[in-house]
Amino acid sequence: MNSFDKSKPFNNLPLLPPKADLETKEILRKTIKASRALAQLNGAIRNLPNPSLFLDTIHLQEAKASSEIENIITTNDDLYRAVLADKKFDNPATKEVINHREAIWLGFRSLEKKPFITTNLCIEIVQCIKKNTAGIRTTPGTTLLNTKGEIIYTPPSGEDVIREKMANLETFIKNNDTIDPLIKMAISHYQFEAIHPFSDGNGRAGRILLLLQLKLEQLLDIPALFLSEYIIKHKNQYYKGLRAVTEKNDWSVFVIYMLDMVEKTAIKGLDRLESIIRLMEVTGAEIKEKLPKVYSKDLVEVIFKLPYTKRKNLIDIGLGTPKTVGNYLIELEEKGFLKSVKVGKEKLYLNHKLMNILET
């Protein structure tokens, strides 16, 4: 058992790999199910004519849910309008979610240049989320409280201690190929959250690292997973699992929780992806039939890239002059494919059927 006192800095947080049996029958069975669900989602993504088409939408949904866990709440409407409209939204929650989405992309681009998860990358991600110059936590006295204001955990204290534990985490992610990558991902996630290396943004950064590890381990060509939604729905079990590791060195509950998250999220992601593809095919066929002069494959892709679109999006891909594409959007609205909404001085067009799928 770990020598753990929740009111004292957990400077003797054990280094990785854990001294625990991580290959019980239950864990291995769950690993197989999660791996299979991921492989099916990955196969579906590979078969898409344009695999990156839905990425913006998925990452905004993930950023929204991840921020919601930290009680940063915005609506899909506010979010998608803010991304597309030139009007700058005053809603700080919307800004935070957009920063989160930017941090996801920053992580992906970094892995493409240098396929390693490092302490410096974690710092860059948190700075992007928070839009500040925060580094590793140096101020003593950091504690995590429950809703009643009671201390439930005191993370390691002292920059040297934190950096040592982060260096160990880096090494663990990079090596330890004998551990199944999904089990390794679960272990790494616990360790990052237990180290709690930053004054703020640890939860959101930790959930971005989950996506980055899936990419790093080549489990998903495009990390089109929406993991935070599961944590929102099963928040109590998540924190219970974290506490079981910290207080009893019981990894089983937490690892199985994380594997279940991957499995259920991949299944739902595949279902959502198939629904969007079906809607896209049906919508494309209907536009072709009702508005043959307006129809093109590129136009259909634009109105499915994000729920909202505007004239500039159509102009940017060469679909015509401002007047021509303006007429296209008016005709699409008249036939019920889109609904227009005024945002500031701009007119945006909502693909309401796509938004319905994202809201379910």
PEQUITA-V666120 format. One record per residue. N is the residue number from 1. SS is DSSP state (@ for helix, = for strand, . for the rest). PSI is psi in radians with two decimals (none if undefined). NEAR is the number of other C-alpha atoms within 10 Angstrom. Layout:
BEGIN
n/ss/psi/near
N/SS/PSI/NEAR
N/SS/PSI/NEAR
END
This chain:
BEGIN
n/ss/psi/near
1/./2.46/9
2/./2.51/13
3/./1.76/12
4/./2.20/17
5/./1.99/13
6/./-0.33/16
7/./-0.05/15
8/./2.55/16
9/./2.30/19
10/./1.09/20
11/./-0.32/16
12/./0.53/13
13/./2.09/18
14/./2.47/15
15/./2.85/15
16/./2.71/17
17/./2.74/16
18/./2.64/13
19/./1.40/10
20/./2.73/10
21/./1.91/10
22/./0.22/20
23/./0.77/14
24/./2.84/10
25/@/-0.73/9
26/@/-0.78/11
27/@/-0.77/18
28/@/-0.69/16
29/@/-0.77/13
30/@/-0.61/21
31/@/-0.72/24
32/@/-0.80/15
33/@/-0.78/16
34/@/-0.73/23
35/@/-0.71/19
36/@/-0.78/15
37/@/-0.72/21
38/@/-0.75/24
39/@/-0.67/15
40/@/-0.75/15
41/@/-0.76/26
42/@/-0.72/20
43/@/-0.74/14
44/@/-0.70/14
45/@/-0.73/22
46/@/-0.54/15
47/./-0.09/9
48/./2.45/12
49/./-0.57/8
50/./1.51/10
51/./-0.45/14
52/./-0.02/13
53/./-0.78/15
54/./0.06/18
55/@/-0.75/16
56/@/-0.79/16
57/@/-0.82/19
58/@/-0.76/20
59/@/-0.57/22
60/@/-0.68/24
61/@/-0.73/24
62/@/-0.79/24
63/@/-0.70/27
64/@/-0.83/27
65/@/-0.74/24
66/@/-0.69/29
67/@/-0.59/23
68/@/-0.60/18
69/@/-0.54/17
70/./0.33/12
71/./0.55/10
72/./1.79/16
73/./2.28/18
74/./2.98/19
75/./2.76/11
76/@/-0.71/17
77/@/-0.92/12
78/@/-0.75/14
79/@/-0.94/20
80/@/-0.59/21
81/@/-0.74/25
82/@/-0.66/19
83/@/-0.66/18
84/@/-0.59/18
85/./2.62/19
86/./-0.36/12
87/./2.29/13
88/./2.13/11
89/./2.43/16
90/./-0.23/9
91/./1.93/13
92/@/-0.53/12
93/@/-0.74/20
94/@/-0.74/24
95/@/-0.76/20
96/@/-0.71/21
97/@/-0.72/26
98/@/-0.65/22
99/@/-0.67/20
100/@/-0.76/29
101/@/-0.71/24
102/@/-0.66/17
103/@/-0.61/24
104/@/-0.84/25
105/@/-0.68/16
106/@/-0.78/15
107/@/-0.77/20
108/@/-0.80/20
109/@/-0.67/12
110/@/-0.73/15
111/@/-0.55/17
112/@/-0.61/11
113/@/-0.70/8
114/./1.81/10
115/./1.06/16
116/./2.53/17
117/./2.05/20
118/./2.89/17
119/@/-0.72/17
120/@/-0.68/11
121/@/-0.73/16
122/@/-0.72/24
123/@/-0.79/18
124/@/-0.71/22
125/@/-0.81/27
126/@/-0.69/29
127/@/-0.62/19
128/@/-0.71/22
129/@/-0.82/23
130/@/-0.22/16
131/./0.87/13
132/./-2.99/10
133/./0.50/10
134/./2.47/16
135/./-2.76/17
136/./2.45/20
137/./2.21/18
138/./-0.37/15
139/./2.22/11
140/./2.91/12
141/./0.20/12
142/./2.22/18
143/./2.68/17
144/=/2.30/14
145/=/2.69/12
146/./-3.08/9
147/./-0.35/6
148/./-0.02/6
149/./0.19/8
150/./2.50/11
151/=/2.21/14
152/=/-0.29/13
153/=/2.44/22
154/./1.92/22
155/./2.93/24
156/./2.60/24
157/./2.55/21
158/./2.18/16
159/@/-0.71/16
160/@/-0.75/11
161/@/-0.82/16
162/@/-0.80/21
163/@/-0.64/16
164/@/-0.75/12
165/@/-0.59/24
166/@/-0.67/22
167/@/-0.68/14
168/@/-0.70/16
169/@/-0.77/24
170/@/-0.87/17
171/@/-0.72/16
172/@/-0.77/17
173/@/-0.70/22
174/@/-0.66/15
175/./-2.54/10
176/./0.83/13
177/./-0.13/10
178/./-0.31/7
179/./2.35/13
180/./2.37/16
181/@/-0.54/20
182/@/-0.65/22
183/@/-0.71/20
184/@/-0.70/20
185/@/-0.75/23
186/@/-0.78/20
187/@/-0.80/23
188/@/-0.67/22
189/@/-0.80/21
190/@/-0.85/21
191/@/-0.73/24
192/@/-0.82/20
193/@/-0.59/17
194/@/-0.65/21
195/@/-0.70/22
196/./1.05/25
197/./-0.24/27
198/./2.78/21
199/./-0.52/14
200/./2.67/15
201/./0.11/20
202/@/-0.74/19
203/@/-0.82/19
204/@/-0.73/23
205/@/-0.72/26
206/@/-0.63/22
207/@/-0.51/20
208/@/-0.68/26
209/@/-0.57/24
210/@/-0.83/20
211/@/-0.71/21
212/@/-0.64/25
213/@/-0.65/25
214/@/-0.68/20
215/@/-0.79/19
216/@/-0.68/22
217/./0.04/17
218/./0.61/13
219/./-0.40/17
220/./2.21/22
221/./-0.81/16
222/./2.07/18
223/./1.23/22
224/./1.01/26
225/./2.58/25
226/./1.22/23
227/./-0.60/25
228/@/-0.46/24
229/@/-0.71/20
230/@/-0.74/18
231/@/-0.66/19
232/@/-0.77/15
233/@/-0.41/11
234/./0.82/13
235/@/-0.76/14
236/@/-0.73/10
237/@/-0.60/14
238/@/-0.89/18
239/@/-0.57/12
240/@/-0.72/13
241/@/-0.77/21
242/@/-0.79/21
243/@/-0.63/19
244/@/-0.66/15
245/@/-0.86/22
246/@/-0.82/24
247/@/-0.50/15
248/@/0.03/12
249/./0.56/16
250/./1.75/18
251/./-0.39/22
252/@/-0.88/18
253/@/-0.78/16
254/@/-0.76/22
255/@/-0.74/26
256/@/-0.69/22
257/@/-0.83/19
258/@/-0.67/25
259/@/-0.69/24
260/@/-0.67/17
261/@/-0.82/21
262/@/-0.80/26
263/@/-0.93/22
264/@/-0.69/17
265/@/-0.70/22
266/@/-0.72/25
267/@/-0.82/19
268/@/-0.68/16
269/@/-0.72/20
270/@/-0.76/22
271/@/-0.78/13
272/@/-0.75/15
273/@/-0.78/21
274/@/-0.67/15
275/@/-0.75/15
276/@/-0.74/19
277/@/-0.75/15
278/@/-0.80/12
279/@/-0.70/16
280/@/-0.73/18
281/@/-0.79/12
282/@/-0.78/12
283/@/-0.77/16
284/@/-0.79/17
285/@/-0.70/15
286/@/-0.69/15
287/@/-0.73/20
288/@/-0.67/16
289/@/-0.81/11
290/@/-0.53/13
291/./1.14/15
292/./-0.53/11
293/./-0.42/10
294/./-0.59/18
295/./2.38/18
296/./2.72/14
297/@/-0.71/9
298/@/-0.69/13
299/@/-0.77/19
300/@/-0.72/18
301/@/-0.70/15
302/@/-0.76/17
303/@/-0.07/22
304/@/-0.07/24
305/@/-0.77/17
306/./2.74/23
307/./-0.54/24
308/=/2.57/25
309/=/2.95/24
310/./3.00/20
311/@/-0.74/22
312/@/-0.62/15
313/@/-0.66/15
314/@/-0.65/22
315/@/-0.75/16
316/@/-0.49/10
317/./0.24/11
318/./0.55/12
319/./-0.04/18
320/./-3.08/14
321/./2.90/14
322/@/-0.71/13
323/@/-0.78/10
324/@/-0.89/14
325/@/-0.52/21
326/@/-0.73/17
327/@/-0.66/14
328/@/-0.83/21
329/@/-0.66/23
330/@/-0.78/16
331/@/-0.67/17
332/@/-0.61/21
333/@/-0.73/16
334/@/-0.60/11
335/./0.06/14
336/./0.16/11
337/./-0.57/19
338/./2.82/23
339/=/2.29/17
340/=/2.65/17
341/=/2.45/13
342/=/2.20/11
343/=/1.89/14
344/./-2.21/12
345/./-0.06/9
346/=/2.68/14
347/=/2.13/14
348/=/2.72/22
349/=/2.17/23
350/=/2.22/24
351/./1.52/22
352/@/-0.54/15
353/@/-0.63/17
354/@/-0.76/20
355/@/-0.67/19
356/@/-0.72/10
357/@/-0.73/13
358/@/-0.48/17
359/@/-0.24/9
360/./none/6
END
